[in-house]
Amino acid sequence: MAEESGTAVYVSWPTFKNAIEHLAEGIPNQVDRTAFPGMSGGVQSQLLSGLKFLGLITADHQPTDALHDLAVPDETVRKERLKALLQERYSELFALNLVKATPQQLGARMGEAYNVSGDTKEKAIRFFLSAASYVGVELS
């Protein structure tokens, strides 16, 4: 499933978290670059790619039900929903048993399963670990 959804999220975790908090104030009809005017074009591209990978927007930038479920003001609810989303979209990583997985195992699986390499893979790993930690996933 992950391969069909494109490249794993590799935008920085704070940028992603801030974007979701921003969208919790009101989701536009179309989630495109203009929804995030304060970001550089490169960061906008990374964010939109990540939102697509997570199934939060469609290929033509329409918000999905998953985005409406995630972008809510209540942080506790948001964390629960993000945790479920991470478990779904990163099932290959969760299959490693993250409490026992080594950094090398995590990196290898990230590259194989989620279409990333080099610096992008390192950014994708940082995003995943930060997001997983935020939602309370136990990590090695």
Secondary structure, 3 states (H helix, E strand, C coil): CCHHHCCCCCCCHHHHHHHHHHHCCCCCCCCCHHHCCCCCHHHHHHHHHHHHHCCCECCCCCECHHHHHHCCCCHHHHHHHHHHHHHHHCHHHHCCCCCCCCHHHHHHHHHHHHCCCHHHHHHHHHHHHHHHHHCCCCCC
